[in-house]
């Protein structure tokens, strides 16, 4: 039935929607695995979010708006919701049946849980050898830490990211955004994309293991090599780059080559700092960072941000005002480049988020908003070939759940 629906569809893949016709089951909760599934939806895939009766836990983390939070409303765009109580064998049988005809399955259970539920890769791949199966976890599917619980904060700490994010108070801090979850979703998406490319030649799918800690470690790039080569105490990279307070706000100033330091000194009318041997090059400035940075702080406090940016940009230096997310959204450049997208989400209102970089273009404007729990249960099962009466019985038994407004429509 589902295969016939796909063949009958007149919508073909395009550059903006290359995954039209691709079917995805998203068992993930939180951010990392749902974000990966959302990216597939951005590029045209039909994504069914399979949720437990209580819903994805991200629906209740933060301020709630009905059955949503900003986390669930942002990272579940473009999906349909099927609510299954996987504690019941009938629900497991539904999941297995849907998996036989899907291209990608994403799960974020602790290692071993999916297999115990009856939806592990080895069992599903017997009936669907082309299945691309993605497992997202904290520490991976193997190793001594594989069974440990984890989170974005734990991944930031374990990977070394927190250790290199030391504040002026001398304390290592986590990054104030769910960066480990988000980057894991991006790495998971690219792993699926490359596997889809290989499947067209190889003919089979595979099991992909992506985890938060490895993904966050990959963000650090050169930091691991630097730590070893410099004996565990690497110099700061490009002193005096950093954030500076002005008379009316904050700005970021950075340097990538030596001539820029001399232009910086000239722009702030402190040529004495350019000729001081303590600050002769990046290495010397790193060794005398406290002395140099304290002087720059005093200088930058004397004028407002706009005045400093005018000077620094005139000198072809890299600097910009530090914005909060709301200021970013209202920024003239962001508006001119259409860098944000908004979905009107029922029960929430307008949900603004940065547009996905790349080729998605304006297709993201037409994503359906994040669904309510079980909002599309009937539609998904009917398209999969289930009889309406059979679905009614599954709902009565509690194996399938549906949103309240859908229940009224089904009864009618």
N, C-alpha and C positions, 0 to 999 in steps of 0.2 A: 504493500500500500504506500509506504513512505517512498520507496524507490519510484513508484509510478508518479507520485506527486512531484518528485524532483525532475523526472524526465519531462513532465508536462509543463514545468515552469518555463516561461518565456524570458526570464531574467538570466542573462549570461554574465560571466565574469568580465570586469572592466579593470583598468588600471587603478581606479579609485576603490573598487570592490572586488579584488581578485579572488576572494574566498566565497563568492556566491555559490550556493549549492553544497557547501561544506557543512556537515552537521556535527555539532559539539554538545557533549553532555558535561556540565560543570557541577561537580559535587563539592567544589571548594567553598570554604567559608573564610571570612576575614577580608584580607586585601590581596595577598600575593597571587593565589590561584584565581580568585574572581577577576583580578585585574588582567591577568593573562587571557582569560576567556573573553573579557570585554574588548581587548585589543583585536581578537579574532572577529568579534561582532562588528567592530569599527570597519574592518575590511571585508564585510559582507557575509560572514558566516551566520548560520542559524544556530543560536546558542540557547540551550535549555538549561536553566539553573535548577538543579534538583536540591530541594531544601527539606530539612526535617520539620515536623509540625511546629516546633518552637521557632523556626526560622534561623537563618544565618546569624551567628552571634554578633556580626558587625551591625545588625539592625538595632542593637541596644547599647552600643558603645559610644557614649557622647549624648548630646541633646537629641531627644527623640521627637519625630514629627509623624505621628501615627505609627506605622510599621517601619519607618525609615529613620536613619541618621544620615549625616552627610557622607559617612563612609559607604554605607550601602547604596545611597542614591547616586554616588559618583561611580563606584566600581562595578555596578550591576546594570549599567545602561546597555540597551541593545539586546536584552535577554527576555525570554519567557520563563515563568516560574512554574515548576511542577513540584508539588509537595507530596513526599512519600515518607511514611513511617517505616524506616528500614529495619525496625525491630520485628516487623511482621513479614512472614515468608511471601505473602502475596505482593508486597511492595518490592522485595528483592527480585521476585520473578519479573516484575515490570521493568526494573532497572536492567536486568539481564537481557530482556527482549529488546529494549531500546538500544542497548549497547551493540547488539548484533548488526545494527544498520547505521551506526554512527561512524564518523571518521576519526574523531578525537574525543577522548575521555580525560577529564582533568579531576584529580582528587587531592584533597589536602588532609586526609586522615593521618594519624600517627602510623609509622611503619607497621605493617601486618594487619591493621584493622580492616582495610578494604578486602583483603583476601578472606578474612574471617566472616565478613558480611556476604561473601559470595560474588564480589565484583572486583576481584584481583585481576591483574593482567593475564596471568597464565590461563585462568579459567575462561576469561572473555576472548582471548586471542585464539582459542581452539575453534570457536564459531566465527570469528571475525579476524582472520590473519592480517588484514590491512589496517587494523586498529592502531592508532598512535595514542599511547597511554602515558599521561604525564602525572607523576607523583611529586607533590610539593610538601616539604617538611622543614623542620627546624635545622636538623643536622644531617639529613640524608637517610637513605634506606639501609645503610650498613655502617659498621664501625661501633666503637664502644659507647658513643653518645647518641646513637640512632633512636633509642627509645625515650630520650629525654624530651620533656616539653620545652618549647621555646617561643619566642616572640620577637617582634621588631627590635625592642630594646636589648634583649639577650643577644641577638645577632650583631647588633652594633658593638656590644661589649666584647663578645667572643672574637670577632673578626679583627679587632684592633682599631676600629674607627673611633670609638670613644677615647682611646688613649691619645690619639693625635688631634683631638678636638678640645684642647685645654683652653679654658677661659682666662680672662685677666685675674680671676680669683685663684688661679693655680689648680683648679679642680677640673678633671676630665668630665666632659658633658656628652650626653647623647644628642644627636642632631634632632632639632625640634620638629621633625616631620617623619612619617613612616617610610624612611628612605630604604630600609632593608626590604620591607614588603614590596615596595614599588619596583626596585631594581630586580628583585627576584621574579616579579611578574614579567618584566621586560626580557630577562634572560630566558625565562620559560617560553615566552612567545617566539623568540628567535630560534630556540631549540625545536619547537614544533614546526616553524616555517622551513627550516633546513631539512627536517625529516619528511615533511610533505613533498619537498622537491626530490629527495632520494626515493620516496615511495613510488613515484611515477616511473622510475626505472627498475628498482629492486622488486617492487610488487608487494612488499609486506611492510607492516608498521613495526613499531618497536616500543619498548618501555623506556621512558626518559625520567631520570632522577635529577631534580633541581631542588636545592635547599637554600634557606635564608642565609646561613652562615657563610657558605661558599660564595654565594652571590655578592654578599657585602664585602668579603675579602677581595673579590675580583675588582671592586671599585677602587681599592687602595693602590692598585697598579705598582708604581715604583717604590712604594713605601717599605715593602718587605725587603726588597733588594737593598735599599738605602739603609735600612736598620742594620742589616748584617755587614755591609761593606764599611759602614762608619762606626762599627763597634758598639752599636746599641744606643748611641746618642747623636743622631744626625743633626747637622746644623739646620736652622730655618732656611727655607728654600730661596726666598727673594726679599729679604729685609730691605726697606721698611714697609713692604706691602701689608695692608690690613685695613681694618675699619677705624675711622677717626670721627670723633664728635666735632661738629661745627657749632656756631652760635645758635643755630636753629634746628639741628637734626644730626644725622649721621651719613657718612659716605664711605665708599670703598675705594681704595687706591691700590694699584698693583703695578709691578715692574716685571719686565721679561728680558731686559738687556741693560748693559751698563750705561749707554748714552741716555737712557730714560732717567736714570738717577740724577745726572747733571741737569737735565731739563727740569726735573722736579724742583731741585734746589733753586734754579733760576726763577721758576714760576712763583715760588713762595717767597722770593727775595731773601734767600739764605745761601748765598754763594759760599759762605764760610764752611757750610756743611759739605759742599762739594770738594773743597780743597783739604779738608781735615784728613790726615793719613789714617785715622781710626776707621774711616768710612770709605776707604779707597776702592773696595770692590765688594761683591756679594759675600765672600767668605769673611772679610774683615767686618762688614756691617753685621753679619750674623753673630760674630763674637762680641760686638759692642751694641747689640740690639737695644738693650734697655736704655742706654744713654741717648742713642739717636732717636728712638721712638718717643721718648719723653719730651724731647725738644719739638718734634713735629706736632705732638698733641697740643702743646701750648700755642703754636702758630695757628693751627686749624681752628682753634676755639675763637679766634679773633674776628672771623667773618662768617656770613651765612653760607649754606651749601651752594646755592646758585652762583654766588660770586666765585667760590673756589672752583666749581666745575667749569665756569667760563674760562678761568685762567688755565686750568689743567688741560682742557680740551684744545685751547688755542695753542698749547705747547705739544699737542699730539700725544698726550698721556692717557693712560687707561684709568678711568675713574667714573663712578656713577653713584647717584643717590641710593641709599638703602631704603627700599620700599617695603611696606607690609603688603599682604596679599590683596587687600582692598585697594590700596594705592596702585598696585600693579594692574589690577583690572581696569581702573579708570585712567591709566596712563595713555597719553596721546599716541605713542608708538604702538601700544598693544591694540588700541581701538583701530588705528589705521591699517594694521596688518591682520585684523580679524583673528587675533591670537587666542581668543576665548570663545567658548561655545556654551550655550544655555539650553537646558531641557526643562520644560514646565512639568514638574513631577506631581501627580495627584497626592494630596495630603501634605505636601511639603512646600510647593511653590516653585519659583524659578531657581534652578540649580546651575550655578556657573562653575566652569572648570576650564583649565587650560586645554587648548586643542591638541590632539595627538600629533606630534611632529611626523613628517614624512609625506607619503602620497595620498593620505586619506582625504585631503582637501576638504571640501564642504560636505562630503558624505556624512560626516559626524553630526551635522546639524539635524539629520533626519533619523538618528537613532531613537528608538522607543525609550521612554524613561524607565528607570528601575521599577520592576513589577512588585506588586504586593505578594505576600506568601501564598503560593498556590493559585495565583491569578489566572494562570493559563493551563491548569491541570486537565480540564476537559478537552481543550483544543489540542494539546500535545498528544493525548492518548487517542483521540479520534483520528488524528492524522497518522498515528502509528498503527491504525487498523483495529483498535478496540471498539466493541459495540457499546452504544450509549447505555444500554441496560446493564451491561457488565461493569461499566464505570460507576454507575449508580450503586451497584452492589459493593464495589470496592470502597466507595466513599462511605457507605453505611457501616462497613466493617472497620473503617478507620485506617485502612492501608493507604488510601489516597485522601488528601485534604484539599480544600479549595477556599479561596477568599470568599468573604461573606457576600460581596456584591455578585460574584460569579454564581454562588449558590442560588441566589434569587433568579438569575437568568436561566440557570439550568432547570429550575423548578417550573419556570414559565414555559 
